[in-house]
């Protein structure tokens, strides 16, 4: 005999709010219903362990079924089931936590592993359902089958049914406009997204009759690799798990297996992927789980922002399934988890650097952007890895960045004009080939800073070490090792200034040790950085502060000084453009003038 009753709603949990605004994505209802099903199985297992229920004669599983004809989506489990009293208590009293009640009662038998709050999660299904039915039978021998149904408004009906087996079946009669959730492909995709690692096998539309050697395949992996002891995992298992989880068929560089029980529970695997594009930062995917139930991707409140360049899976049972980000930001436990993950990553990188330097250098191109970005974003990470940041120099060798630091400049020396040690860098080996050649011939060193993040990173390093290092691009100034004393020629400077006065550049002269180079262009480091920053923020271009350094040891320059008239002017213009070509690409107007001047020089040369 059926009876009617009123759904008792707590004042802070009204049905319209639950149905419309409880979740930002309505497809999350499937996660809630399936999580409830796995909870029910976990509860029954706890009773078996406690000796209060017989062991199951059939494998534990959850079955999901779509029926387009009936317009229903069904989720069924063979878990603990419910009596009529329990249905009234846990279903009709919204926000009453059946999981919490059960865990408190069986704490000594091991209450952990219970995922969620059945009452509230169950009602998420009304976001897509016009009516929901529950068919359930408790594990208790004396219990009868129970049938409950409601349209999700304010009333429900409850009574007996002829269900004979332990467990619960939820039948969702979907709204016509939600028919997408009747498509097997769509449901399979959602199960893969939210339920990939739930602890019991989940079957979608399993066949009732199977041919010989045929079996139904679960859509999930109940025993994901991250739950295993790291010592028992092989490299091939790590790679297989990576390919299956992230659909990336390129093997990762290496991984970090997180396995912690105290002071908080944390398991997971973080993978360092190979970089596909060296010129920019590539966002990875770090999946966050709670007791094998998917919460979200890339939650920066739990996972530091720079770690989102990695791919990984992190399972934190201490983080609730549904919680506001403001709570996560202010929760001390969450902050400790983030710090622990950061420390583990830094420790792994340091271990690789110290114990397998050749492999570290081989992986550096893939690691560099991640480590540099991490240093900029997280001071604690920078403090842990600053000594293992390496750069390739112009000789092709890797050296620690800190090896380019000088002695700390005291405040008194700084007042007297002493600057931090200069560290030269190259941003484009092709464009700066002439400068690299001069450096090599003089026995000077420079590092290659040719990635997207390098301009930001070297500014960051200067900020962190203002009295130890300053970075200069290789074309920013003439190092004293490249020149001899007493090389300035003011008369020569005036000759060049007169010819190039319309170019808007400064003229200086030095006696360079390399006499084959008639002139080089130097660009103020500060002004060039300002120009690049303006371009980055789309604030327009600012004029570069260019100085043409004329080499007084060059025979070509000496010949210019002794020449006169049109021939001298043409030679000076040619020297200027040759120096400019070594610095950057010529504009169409400059290229046209360079070509005309080159032709004129050839004609004059052939007349001699």
C-alpha positions in Angstrom: 0.0 0.0 0.0 1.4 3.4 -1.0 1.4 6.5 1.1 2.1 10.1 0.5 4.3 12.6 2.4 5.9 16.0 2.1 9.6 16.4 1.2 11.1 18.1 4.2 13.5 20.8 3.0 16.0 22.5 5.2 15.5 26.3 5.1 18.9 26.8 3.6 18.4 24.2 0.9 15.3 25.1 -1.2 14.4 22.9 -4.2 14.6 25.6 -6.8 18.1 26.5 -5.8 19.1 22.8 -5.9 17.6 22.2 -9.3 18.9 25.3 -11.0 22.0 26.6 -9.3 23.5 23.8 -7.2 26.1 23.0 -9.9 27.5 25.1 -12.7 27.5 22.2 -15.1 24.3 20.1 -15.2 26.0 17.1 -16.6 27.7 16.6 -13.2 24.5 14.9 -12.0 25.8 11.7 -13.4 28.9 11.9 -11.2 26.7 12.4 -8.1 24.4 9.5 -8.9 27.2 7.1 -9.7 29.2 8.3 -6.7 26.2 7.5 -4.5 26.1 4.0 -6.1 29.7 3.4 -5.3 29.1 4.7 -1.8 26.4 2.1 -1.3 28.8 -0.7 -2.3 31.5 0.7 0.0 29.1 0.8 2.9 28.2 -2.9 2.3 31.8 -3.9 2.2 32.4 -2.2 5.5 29.6 -4.2 7.0 31.1 -7.4 5.6 34.5 -6.5 7.2 32.7 -5.8 10.5 31.0 -9.2 10.3 27.6 -7.7 10.1 26.7 -8.9 6.6 27.6 -11.9 4.5 30.2 -11.6 1.7 28.8 -10.8 -1.7 28.2 -13.7 -4.0 28.6 -11.6 -7.1 31.2 -9.0 -8.1 30.5 -5.5 -6.9 29.6 -3.2 -9.8 27.5 -0.2 -11.0 25.4 -0.5 -14.1 24.3 2.5 -16.2 21.6 1.9 -18.8 20.1 4.2 -21.5 16.6 3.6 -22.9 15.6 6.0 -25.7 12.1 4.4 -26.1 11.2 5.0 -22.4 13.3 8.2 -22.2 15.1 6.9 -19.1 18.6 6.8 -17.8 19.1 4.2 -15.1 22.0 3.7 -12.5 21.9 0.5 -10.5 24.3 -0.9 -7.8 24.5 -4.0 -5.7 25.4 -2.2 -2.5 23.8 -1.8 0.9 20.4 -0.8 -0.3 17.8 1.0 1.9 14.8 0.3 4.0 11.7 2.4 3.8 12.7 4.2 6.9 16.2 5.0 5.5 14.7 6.2 2.2 12.5 8.6 4.1 15.4 9.7 6.3 18.1 10.1 3.6 16.1 11.0 0.5 13.2 13.1 1.7 15.3 15.1 4.2 17.4 17.1 1.7 21.0 17.8 2.9 20.9 15.1 5.6 24.1 13.2 5.1 23.6 9.5 4.9 27.4 9.1 4.3 28.3 11.1 7.4 25.8 9.2 9.5 27.1 5.8 8.4 30.8 6.8 8.7 30.2 7.9 12.3 28.6 4.6 13.2 31.2 2.4 11.6 34.3 4.6 12.2 36.1 1.7 14.0 35.6 -0.5 10.9 37.1 2.2 8.7 34.7 4.9 7.7 37.0 6.4 5.1 36.2 5.9 1.5 32.6 7.1 1.7 32.5 9.7 -1.0 29.6 12.1 -0.6 26.3 13.2 0.8 23.6 11.1 -0.7 20.6 13.3 -0.1 22.0 16.5 -1.7 23.8 14.7 -4.6 20.7 12.7 -5.5 18.6 15.8 -6.1 21.1 17.1 -8.7 19.5 14.6 -11.0 16.4 16.8 -11.1 18.3 19.3 -13.2 17.7 16.9 -16.1 14.8 14.8 -14.9 11.1 15.4 -14.9 10.5 12.4 -12.5 12.8 10.1 -10.6 12.0 6.6 -9.3 14.0 4.6 -6.7 13.8 0.9 -6.5 15.8 -0.4 -3.5 16.1 -3.3 -1.1 18.2 -3.3 2.1 20.8 -6.0 2.8 18.8 -6.9 5.9 17.0 -10.3 5.6 13.8 -8.9 7.0 13.7 -5.9 4.7 11.2 -5.5 1.9 11.7 -3.8 -1.5 10.9 -0.1 -1.5 9.7 2.1 -4.4 9.9 5.9 -4.1 9.1 8.5 -6.8 8.8 12.2 -7.1 8.6 14.9 -9.7 11.0 17.0 -7.6 8.5 19.6 -6.6 7.2 19.1 -3.1 5.6 15.7 -2.9 6.7 12.1 -3.2 5.1 8.6 -3.0 6.7 5.7 -1.3 5.6 2.0 -0.9 6.7 -1.6 -1.4 7.9 -3.2 -4.5 8.9 -6.8 -5.5 12.6 -6.2 -5.8 14.3 -9.3 -4.5 18.1 -8.5 -4.6 20.1 -6.2 -2.4 20.9 -2.8 -3.9 19.4 0.3 -5.4 18.2 1.3 -8.9 17.7 5.0 -9.8 15.5 5.5 -12.8 15.6 9.1 -14.2 12.8 10.1 -16.6 14.5 12.8 -18.5 13.0 16.0 -19.8 12.5 15.9 -23.6 15.0 18.7 -24.0 17.6 16.6 -22.2 17.5 13.7 -24.7 21.3 14.1 -25.3 21.7 12.1 -22.0 20.1 9.1 -23.7 22.9 8.9 -26.2 25.3 6.1 -25.3 28.3 8.0 -26.6 27.5 11.1 -24.5 27.0 9.1 -21.3 30.3 7.1 -22.0 32.1 10.5 -22.4 30.7 11.7 -19.1 31.6 8.5 -17.3 35.1 8.8 -18.6 35.3 12.4 -17.4 33.9 12.0 -13.9 34.1 8.3 -13.1 37.3 7.1 -14.7 38.8 5.9 -11.4 35.8 5.2 -9.3 36.5 2.2 -7.0 34.1 -0.4 -8.6 33.6 -1.5 -12.2 31.0 0.6 -14.0 29.2 -0.9 -17.0 27.3 1.0 -19.7 24.5 -0.9 -21.4 26.1 -4.3 -20.8 24.9 -7.2 -22.9 22.7 -9.7 -21.0 23.8 -12.6 -23.2 27.4 -13.0 -24.2 29.0 -15.2 -26.8 31.8 -17.6 -25.9 35.0 -15.7 -24.8 33.1 -12.4 -24.9 32.7 -10.2 -21.8 31.4 -6.8 -20.9 34.2 -4.2 -20.5 33.9 -1.6 -17.7 34.2 2.0 -18.8 36.5 2.8 -15.8 39.7 1.7 -14.1 38.9 0.9 -10.5 42.5 0.4 -9.5 44.4 3.4 -11.1 48.1 3.3 -10.9 48.4 6.3 -8.6 46.9 4.3 -5.8 49.6 1.7 -5.9 52.9 1.7 -4.0 55.4 3.6 -6.2 58.0 0.9 -5.6 55.8 -1.7 -7.3 55.2 0.4 -10.4 57.2 -0.1 -13.6 58.2 2.6 -16.2 56.0 0.9 -18.8 53.0 1.1 -16.4 53.6 4.8 -15.8 53.7 5.4 -19.6 50.6 3.3 -20.2 48.7 5.2 -17.5 49.9 8.5 -19.1 48.7 7.6 -22.6 45.3 6.3 -21.4 44.6 9.3 -19.1 45.8 12.1 -21.3 45.5 10.7 -24.8 49.1 11.8 -25.5 51.0 9.2 -27.3 54.4 10.9 -26.8 56.1 9.4 -23.8 56.6 11.8 -20.9 60.1 12.8 -19.8 59.6 11.4 -16.2 57.1 11.4 -13.4 56.7 12.1 -9.7 54.6 9.6 -7.8 53.0 11.3 -4.8 52.0 9.0 -1.9 51.3 10.5 1.5 49.1 9.6 4.5 50.2 12.2 7.1 49.6 15.0 8.0 47.1 14.8 5.2 46.1 12.1 2.6 47.4 12.7 -0.9 48.1 10.4 -3.8 48.8 11.1 -7.4 51.2 11.2 -10.3 52.6 14.3 -12.0 54.1 13.9 -15.5 56.6 16.2 -17.2 55.5 16.2 -20.8 57.7 16.8 -23.8 57.2 20.4 -25.1 55.7 20.7 -28.5 56.3 24.4 -29.0 59.5 26.0 -27.6 58.3 29.5 -28.2 55.4 29.6 -25.7 54.2 28.1 -22.4 51.9 25.1 -23.0 49.1 24.5 -20.5 48.9 20.9 -19.2 46.1 19.2 -17.4 46.1 18.3 -13.7 43.0 16.4 -12.8 41.9 16.7 -9.1 40.0 13.8 -7.5 38.4 13.1 -4.1 38.4 9.4 -3.3 38.7 8.6 -7.0 35.8 10.9 -7.9 36.7 13.7 -10.4 36.3 17.2 -9.1 37.8 19.5 -11.7 40.8 20.3 -13.9 43.5 22.8 -12.9 42.2 24.1 -9.6 44.8 26.7 -8.8 43.7 26.9 -5.1 45.0 23.3 -4.7 47.6 23.0 -7.4 50.0 25.9 -7.8 49.5 27.7 -11.1 52.9 26.8 -12.6 52.4 23.1 -12.0 49.5 23.3 -14.4 52.1 23.2 -17.2 52.4 19.5 -16.2 49.9 16.6 -16.8 48.8 14.7 -13.8 46.3 13.2 -11.4 46.0 14.2 -7.8 43.6 12.5 -5.3 42.9 14.4 -2.1 40.3 12.7 0.1 40.5 15.6 2.6 39.0 18.0 0.0 35.2 17.9 -0.3 33.6 17.3 -3.6 31.6 20.4 -3.7 33.1 23.5 -2.1 33.6 27.1 -3.0 36.9 28.4 -4.2 36.9 31.0 -1.5 36.9 28.2 1.0 39.8 26.5 -0.7 41.8 29.8 -0.8 41.4 30.2 3.0 41.7 26.6 4.1 45.1 25.9 5.8 45.0 22.2 4.9 44.6 23.0 1.2 47.6 25.5 1.5 49.7 22.7 3.1 48.8 20.4 0.2 49.9 22.9 -2.4 53.2 23.5 -0.6 53.8 19.8 -0.3 53.3 19.2 -4.0 55.6 22.1 -4.8 58.3 20.7 -2.5 58.0 17.2 -4.1 58.4 18.6 -7.6 61.5 20.7 -6.6 63.0 17.7 -4.8 62.6 15.5 -7.9 64.2 18.0 -10.2 67.1 18.5 -7.7 67.6 14.8 -7.4 67.8 14.4 -11.2 70.2 17.3 -11.5 72.6 15.9 -8.9 72.3 12.2 -9.7 71.9 12.2 -13.5 73.2 15.5 -14.9 73.5 14.2 -18.5 69.8 13.3 -18.5 68.9 16.5 -16.9 70.6 18.5 -19.6 69.0 16.3 -22.3 65.6 17.1 -20.8 66.4 20.8 -20.2 64.7 22.2 -23.3 61.4 20.6 -22.2 61.9 21.5 -18.5 63.2 25.1 -19.0 59.9 27.0 -19.5 58.2 25.1 -16.7 61.1 25.8 -14.2 61.5 29.4 -15.1 57.7 30.1 -14.9 57.6 28.3 -11.5 60.4 30.5 -10.2 58.6 33.6 -11.3 55.3 32.5 -9.8 56.4 30.8 -6.6 59.1 32.1 -4.3 59.4 28.9 -2.3 59.9 27.0 -5.6 62.6 29.5 -6.7 64.5 29.1 -3.4 64.6 25.3 -3.9 65.6 25.2 -7.6 67.6 28.4 -8.2 70.9 26.5 -8.1 69.8 24.0 -10.8 68.7 26.5 -13.4 71.1 26.0 -16.3 71.7 27.7 -19.6 73.5 26.7 -22.8 76.4 29.0 -23.6 77.7 30.0 -27.1 80.1 27.0 -26.9 77.2 24.6 -26.6 77.8 23.7 -23.0 75.3 23.9 -20.1 76.3 25.9 -17.1 74.4 26.8 -13.9 73.0 30.4 -14.1 74.4 31.2 -10.7 78.0 30.6 -12.1 77.5 33.9 -14.0 76.9 35.8 -10.8 79.7 38.0 -9.4 80.6 39.1 -5.8 77.9 41.1 -4.1 78.4 44.8 -4.7 78.3 46.7 -1.4 76.1 49.7 -0.8 79.2 51.9 -0.6 80.7 50.6 -3.9 77.3 51.1 -5.6 77.3 54.7 -4.5 80.8 55.1 -6.2 79.4 53.8 -9.5 80.3 50.1 -9.3 77.8 47.9 -11.0 76.9 44.2 -10.5 78.8 41.8 -12.7 77.6 41.8 -16.4 76.3 38.5 -17.8 75.9 38.6 -21.6 73.2 36.7 -23.4 72.2 36.0 -27.0 68.5 36.1 -28.1 69.0 35.1 -31.7 72.1 33.1 -32.8 71.6 33.9 -36.4 71.0 37.7 -36.1 73.8 38.1 -33.5 76.4 35.8 -35.3 78.9 38.7 -35.7 78.9 39.5 -32.0 79.1 35.8 -31.1 82.2 35.5 -33.3 83.8 38.4 -31.6 83.1 37.0 -28.2 84.5 33.6 -29.0 87.7 35.1 -30.5 88.1 37.1 -27.3 87.4 34.1 -25.1 84.2 35.6 -23.6 81.1 33.7 -22.7 77.4 34.4 -23.2 74.3 32.4 -22.6 71.4 31.6 -25.0 68.2 33.2 -24.0 66.0 32.4 -27.0 62.7 31.3 -25.5 59.4 33.1 -25.0 59.9 33.4 -21.2 63.5 34.4 -21.1 63.1 38.2 -21.2 60.8 38.0 -18.2 63.0 35.5 -16.4 66.3 37.4 -16.6 64.5 40.5 -15.3 63.2 38.4 -12.5 66.7 37.1 -11.7 68.0 40.7 -11.7 65.2 41.7 -9.3 66.2 38.8 -7.0 69.9 39.4 -7.2 70.4 43.2 -7.8 73.9 43.4 -6.4 75.2 40.2 -8.0 74.3 40.3 -11.7 73.0 42.4 -14.5 72.1 41.0 -17.9 73.2 42.6 -21.1 72.4 41.4 -24.6 75.5 40.7 -26.5 75.0 43.8 -28.7 74.3 46.1 -25.7 77.8 47.3 -25.0 81.5 46.6 -25.9 83.1 44.5 -23.2 86.6 45.8 -22.2 88.0 42.4 -23.3 87.0 43.2 -26.9 88.9 46.4 -27.2 92.3 48.1 -26.6 92.9 51.3 -24.7 93.2 54.7 -26.4 91.2 53.8 -29.5 88.9 56.8 -29.6 89.1 59.1 -32.7 87.0 62.3 -32.3 87.8 63.4 -35.8 86.6 60.1 -37.3 83.4 60.4 -35.2 82.7 63.8 -36.7 83.1 62.5 -40.2 80.6 59.7 -39.6 78.2 62.0 -37.8 78.1 64.4 -40.7 77.3 61.7 -43.2 74.8 59.8 -41.0 73.1 62.8 -39.3 69.7 62.0 -40.8 69.8 58.5 -39.4 69.2 59.6 -35.9 71.9 57.5 -34.3 74.8 58.2 -32.0 78.4 57.7 -33.1 81.3 56.5 -31.0 84.7 55.0 -31.8 86.8 52.2 -30.2 89.9 50.2 -31.1 88.5 46.6 -31.3 90.8 43.7 -31.2 89.0 42.2 -34.1 90.2 44.4 -37.0 88.0 42.7 -39.6 84.8 44.3 -38.3 84.6 48.0 -39.5 81.7 48.9 -37.1 79.1 47.3 -34.8 75.7 48.5 -33.5 75.1 48.8 -29.8 71.6 49.2 -28.4 70.9 50.4 -24.9 69.7 47.4 -22.8 67.3 49.5 -20.9 65.7 51.2 -23.9 65.5 47.9 -25.8 63.7 46.2 -23.0 61.3 49.1 -22.7 60.6 48.8 -26.4 60.0 45.1 -26.2 57.7 45.5 -23.2 55.7 48.2 -25.0 55.2 45.8 -27.9 54.2 43.0 -25.6 51.5 45.1 -24.0 50.5 46.6 -27.4 51.5 50.1 -26.3 53.2 50.9 -29.5 56.9 50.9 -30.4 59.5 53.2 -28.9 62.6 54.3 -30.8 65.7 52.2 -30.0 68.7 54.0 -28.5 71.3 53.0 -31.2 75.0 53.7 -31.1 77.3 53.0 -34.1 80.7 51.9 -32.7 83.3 52.6 -35.4 86.3 50.3 -35.2 89.5 52.4 -35.5 91.7 49.3 -35.9 89.8 48.4 -39.1 91.7 49.0 -42.4 88.4 49.8 -44.1 87.7 52.6 -41.6 91.3 53.9 -42.0 90.6 54.0 -45.8 87.4 56.0 -45.2 89.3 58.6 -43.2 91.8 59.1 -46.0 89.0 59.3 -48.7 86.8 62.3 -49.5 83.7 63.4 -51.3 81.1 61.0 -52.7 83.4 58.0 -52.3 83.8 58.6 -48.6 80.1 59.1 -48.1 79.2 55.9 -49.9 81.8 53.9 -47.9 80.4 55.3 -44.6 76.9 54.5 -45.6 78.0 50.9 -46.5 79.8 50.5 -43.2 76.6 51.7 -41.4 74.4 49.3 -43.2 76.7 46.3 -42.8 76.7 47.0 -39.0 72.9 47.4 -39.1 72.5 44.1 -41.0 74.4 42.3 -38.2 72.0 43.8 -35.7 68.6 43.4 -37.4 66.7 43.0 -40.7 66.6 46.1 -42.9 63.3 47.8 -43.6 62.3 48.0 -47.3 63.4 51.6 -47.5 66.8 50.8 -45.9 67.3 47.8 -48.2 66.6 49.9 -51.2 69.2 52.5 -50.1 71.7 49.8 -49.2 71.3 48.2 -52.7 71.7 51.5 -54.5 74.8 52.4 -52.5 76.3 48.9 -53.1 75.8 49.4 -56.8 77.5 52.8 -56.6 80.5 51.4 -54.8 80.9 48.7 -57.4 80.9 51.2 -60.2 83.5 53.4 -58.4 85.6 50.4 -57.7 85.7 49.2 -61.3 86.6 52.7 -62.5 89.9 52.6 -60.6 
